[in-house]
Amino acid sequence: MELDIHIIGGGLAGSEAAWQLAQRGLRVRLSEMRGAGDMTPAHQTDGLAELVCSNSFRSDDDTKNAVGLLHHEMRRLDSLVMQAGAKAQVPAGSAMAVDRDMFSEAVEKALSEHPNVTVVRERVDTLPPTGSVIVATGPLTAQSLAESIVEATGSERLAFFDAIAPIVHRDSIDMDIAWVQSRWNKRTEASNEDGDYINCPMTEAQYEAFHQGLLDGEKTEFREWEANTPYFDGCMPIEVMASRGLDTLRFGPMKPVGLDNPNDRTEEFPQGRWPHAVVQLRQDNKLGTLWNMVGFQTKLKYGAQVELFRTIPGLENAEFARLGGLHRNTFLNSPIVLDHELRLRKAPNIRFAGQITGCEGYVESAAVGLLAGLMAASEFAGTRWSPPPRTSAMGALLSHITGDANAETFQPMNVNFGLFPPLHDVKKKQRKEAYTERAKADFGSWLATMDRIAA
């Protein structure tokens, strides 16, 4: 098949970009190094769009949540990631979580069977000097290609650490101690009958001992080249959070509010309605056999993880399908090196997409891949690219990456209402709903007036 555009990287962003282009009649070569004898420190398979950290796409509420609004906009643009997510969805309360294997298989099947897509298992070591290219290699870009990118950008790449949460076998959890419930009993159509999270309660003494164990546990040592690399706040290792204060975790991933322990024994939980702290686990696969520890990204060594996590009530005999880990992520200083159409200023035949641009999160990565695909398709069609309005989730995220952010302090960012043009005349309690209502109206108008992007 003759080539129109070369996409490097078969993660969420690259897969989404390939789908958008192929659907518009463009011929795509999708290069993925996994499956050609190479692997990253975080991936476990060679499947396209493998989810390497959480299995959650976060909130699916499109009425007052920024990422739920992003889901809505992507669905309106025929997103492959959202289609595959629907096929692989598992219960997660108001969140959208997926069976990670089913999700990857659905994405790979759709692309492999598309007549306009050729998936090639190969490692690309340097940026192609000619031709239309989208680089979507993600935060784990291979060293050789990363060096080529640094040379092309003329700017030092930035980096941060990202940590992976452990996964527990469901049948090893003691349900005489733990219980199933969603916080505040919130449900969706995909919810389980009793709730979507397994909750492990802690007394004050248990929590304080656990907190100390996080501080004292043996940690992964950094290599010399990893020194002074910052963490991203959205995926902070739990022991780093613990170091910020005794109660930090109780107001974060271990908060007990809205969770009523049916096994409450007054002498153990004298403070009243809720436990002192709660460890939550969320379903990780369709069968419900694997559950991940929510917010428990960690850089503790494996032995320390097993020893400490088995002190959690209900997990005394826990069997782990995967333990936590730590890897280094890289991303561009996009406000400096990319233009408003995600093109490399020094080599405009090359676009970047996904997390390497400095967005954070599965859905955000896929959304930027979707946009890169639309931009490239518009360029091939000879039509003027009109970006989505800044009042929309996609427009706000794109604006942040390509110019709104301060280049001196640029860090990976999840979509959030802080990126949207403010609504100062709306009361704070109604502001989130107002943001989403405005976004849907403006995004709908953009879709209606946008030129049909076709090759």
N, C-alpha and C positions, 0 to 999 in steps of 0.2 A: 504494500500500500504506500503510495506517495504521501509525503509528510507535509502538513500545513503548520503544525506547531508541536514543539517538543516540551513535554512536562517532565521535570526531574523531581521525583519523590511521590510515592504512592500512599501517603497518609491521607488524612481527612481532606486537607486543602487541595492536594494534587488530584485526588479522586473526584472531588466536587468540581474542580476546574475542568477536568477531562470530560465529565458528564455534560456540563453546560456547553462546551465547545462541540462535542460530538452530536448533541441534540440539535445543534444549529448547522449541521452538515460539514463541519470542519474535521479534517483527518488528524488524529492525535497519536503521537508516540508517547507512551507513559513509561518512564524508566524507574525501576525500583531495585535497589541494590540487595534488599533481603530476598533470598532465594537464589542469589548468585555467589554464595559462599561468604557473604558479609552479614553482619548483625550489629545492632546498636547495643549499648549497655542496658537498655530498658525493655526492648522488644523480646518476645518469646516465640513468635511465629513469623512466617513470611507473608501473611495475609495482608491484603490491602486494607487501609483504614483500621489497623489494629489499635485498640484502646489500651494504652500502657499504664494508666494510673487508675483513676476511678472509672466506674461504668456508668456514671451519671452525666446527663446533659443538663442537669440542674432544673430549675423551675420551668414548668410548662404553662404557667399562668400568664396569659397574654393580656390581662386586664390591668395589672399593676406591678409587673415585674419586667425588668429590662431584658433579661435573657429569654423569658417566655415570649416577649415581643419579637425578639430576634428569630425564635422558632417560627412564629407566625409569618414573618416576612420571607423567610427562606422557603416555607411551604408554598407561598404564593409564586415563587420563582422556580417551582418544580425541583427543589433540592433533592439530590440523591441521598444525601446523609439523613435527611428527615424521613424519606421514604423507607430507607433501610432501618432507621430507628423505630419506626412504627411496626415493622415486621418482627423486630427482636425485642420489643418492649417488655419489661418486667415490672411488677408493682413497686412503687417508690413514693407513695403519697402524692403530693402535688408536683413532685419532680418527674422528669422523664429519665428513666434508667433502662439499660438494655442488657441483654445477654451478649457479652462481648464477642463470642465466637460466631453466633448467628448474625450479628451485625456485620462483622467483617466479611463473612461468607456472602451476605446479600449484596454488599458493595462490589465485591470481586466478581460475582456472577453477572451483575448488571453491566459492568465495564468489559469483562472478557467476552460477553456475548454481543456487545455493540459492534456493528459493522464498521464504525468509524474510529474504533480504538484498537491500538496494538499495544499490549502490555509486554514489556521487555524486561527481563531480569538481568540488570547490568549496573555496574557502579560507574558513575560519571565523576571524574576527578577534577575537571576544569570546566569553567563556564564556556559554553559554545560561543565562538566569536561572531557567528552570523546566524541568521534564521530567527524566527519568533520563538522565544523560550519563556517558560514559567518555571521558576525555581521554588519548589514547595517541599524542601528537604527537612523542614521542621527544626526544632531546637536541638536535635541530635545529629546535625549535619556532620558527615564524615570529615576527618581532619584535612585531607587533601583538597576537597571541594571548599571547605571553610577557608583555607589559605588562599585559594583562587578568588573567593568572594572578597576577602580582606584586601587583596591586591587590586581588585577591580573598583572597590568602593573608595579606596584611598583613606579609609577611616578604620580605626581599631574596632573590632567587634566587641560587643558587651556580653556578659554572661551572668547566669545566676544558677543556683542549685535547685533542683526539683526532687521531691521525695515521693515514694510510692507507698501506699497503705497495704497492710497485710490482708489476706483473705482466709477465712475460717470455714471448715467443713460444718455444715448445719447440724449434722447428727452428733457432733462432739460438744455441742452447747448444752448446758444443764438448764432445761426449761422449768425445773422446779424452783430455780432462783431467778432466771431471766424471764421476761414476758414480751409479748408482741403488742405493740401499740404505735400509732402515729402521734406525733406531738399535737396536743390539743384535739386529738381524734379527727384530724383532717383527712378526708378521703377523696379519691377520684374514681373514675370508671375502671381504672386499671388496678385499684387497690385490692389487697387481700381482705378477707372477711373481718379479721380482728384488727388489722393495722399492717403497716409496711416496714416497721423497724423492730428488730430484737433489741431489748433494752436490758443492760446489766447494771444494777444499782450499787452504789457505794455509800457506806457510812462516812462520817467525817474522818474517823481514824483510818479507815481503808484508803480514802482518797489521799490523805496526807502522806501515808506510807508509799502509795503509788507515785505521787508527785516527787517524793524524795528519790524513789527508784529511777525515775526518768532522768533526774539530775545526776545520779551516781552511775548509771549504766554505762558500759563500755561503748564508745562511739566509733564510727568509721573514721579512720585517719585520712586527712587530706594529703594529696600529692602536692609537691612544691608549686606546680603550675596552677593549682586550684586555690591557692591562698588568696584571701581577701575578696573572694567572689561572693556577692550579696545573695541572700535568699529573696524569692518572690513571696510577698505577704499572702497571696492567695493559695499557696501550697506549702505553708510553713511546717517544718518538722515539729512533731508534737513536743519533743524535748526542748526545742528552742522556745516554743510558746511557754512551756513550764518555767523556763529560766526567767521569764518576765514578771513572775510573781505567783504567789501561792494560789490565788483565785482566778488567774487568767483562763485556765482551762474550764472552770466552772461557768464562765461567761462566754465560752467558745464551744468547742466540739463536745464537751462533757456537761453542758448545761442541763439541769434536771427539770426546768419549768415545763409545765404542760404534760408531764408524764406521771401518771398515778400508778404506783406499784401495787398490783393486786395481792402480792405476797408480803406486803408491809407487816413487819413485826415491830410493835411500838418500842420495845426495848432496844432495837437496833436502829430505828429511824425516829428518834424522839422529836425531831424538829417539825414534824407535822406532815403536810400533804405530800410533798415530794422528797425523794432521796436527796442526800447531800450532793451527789454527782451521779451521772449516768454515762456509760459507754454504749453507743448505738452501733448496730450492725445493719447494713442494707443489703438486700438481695442482689446477687451479682450475676446469676445466670437464670435462664428460663425455668429450669427444673427446680430451682430453689434449694439446690444442694450446697451452693457456695455463697457466703455472705462476707462483705468487706467491712472493715472497721472504720467507721466514718470519721474523717479528720485525723486519722492515725498515721499519716505519712511520717516516716522516721528514718534516722540515720544510725540508730542503735545497731550493733552487730547482731547477727542472727541468734547466737546463744543468749544474749542479753534480752532480746525480744521475747523469745519463748519463755524464759524464766520470769520476766516481769509481767507479761500479758496473761500468764496463767495465774497470777494473783488476783485478776479481775473476777469478781463474783459471777459465776455462771460459765467462766472460761477456764476453770481449774484443769480440765482435761481436754482443752482445745487442741484440735489437729489443724495445722496450717497448710492450706493448699499453696500459699505463697507468703513469704515474709516480706517485710518492708525493705526498701532500698533507696539509694541516692544516686543521682546522676547529674552531670553538668549540662545545662542548657545554654544555647547561644542564640543571639538575635541581633538584628541590625539596628543602628541608630537611624530609624526610618525617616524621621523628619528632616534629616540632613541628606541622606543618600538616595531617597526615592522621591519621584514626583507625584502629582496628584492622581496619576493613573497607575501607581505602583511600579513604574518603570525605573530602572537604575539610571540615575542622571548621567553617569559617565558611559553607559552602554544601553541606550533606550530600546534595543531589541530584546532586552531581558527584563521580565517582570518577576517580582517576588510575591509569594502568597503564603498565608498561614502563620504559624507561630514565629517563624523566623523574622517576620515583619515587626514583631513586638506586640501582637495581640496575645491573649492568654485564654485558654479554655478550648475544649473540643468544638463547641458550637461556633465560637468566634473564629477559630482557625478555618473551619469549613466555610463560614460566611465570607471571609476574605478570599478564600479560594474561589468561591462562587463569583465574587465581584471581579477577580482577576480574569476568570473565564469570560465574563460578559464584556469586559474591557477589550480583551484580545479579539473576541468575535466582532465587536463594533469596529475595531481597527481594520480587520479583514474585509468587512462589509463596506468600508469607506464612509461610515456614518460618524457623526460627531457624538462622542460619549457624553452622556448627561448623568452625573452621579446621583444616587438616591438622596433625597433631602436630608439635611443635617438634623432635622427633627425626628427622623426615623432611627431605628436601632442600627441598621446597616450604615446609614449616612453618618451617624455620630461616631461609630467605631472607625470608619474610614477616615473621617476628618481628624480624629485623634492621631492615627498612625502617620498621616501624610502632612501634618503641619500644625495642628492645634497644640500638640504636646511641646513642652520645653525640652529641646534637644539635650540640654546640659543635665537634665535629671530624668530623661526618658527611661521608663520601666515597662515591662509587660503589663497589659491592662485587660481585665474582663470588661465586657459591656456593662454599663451602669448609668443611671440617670444623671450622674454628675458630668457625663460627656455630652448631655443634651443641652440645647439652648434653654436657659432657665425660664420658668413661669412664675415670676415674682408676684403676680396679681392673684394667684390661686392659693388658698389656704393650704398649709402644710399637709394636713390629713387627706386632702383630696388631690394632692399634687401628682402622685404616681398614676392614678387613674387618668388625670388630665394629660400627662405625658403620653400615655398609651393611646388615648383617644385622638390626640393631635397627630401622633405618629401614624396611626392607621389611616387617617384621612389624607395626610400628605403623601404617604407611601402609595396609597391607592391612586391618587391623582398622578403621581410620577409614572406608575405602571400604565395608566390610560394614555398618557401623552408621549411616552418613550417610543422612539422609532423601533420598529421590529428589527431585532438584531439577527441577521441571517447572512450566511456567506453567499 
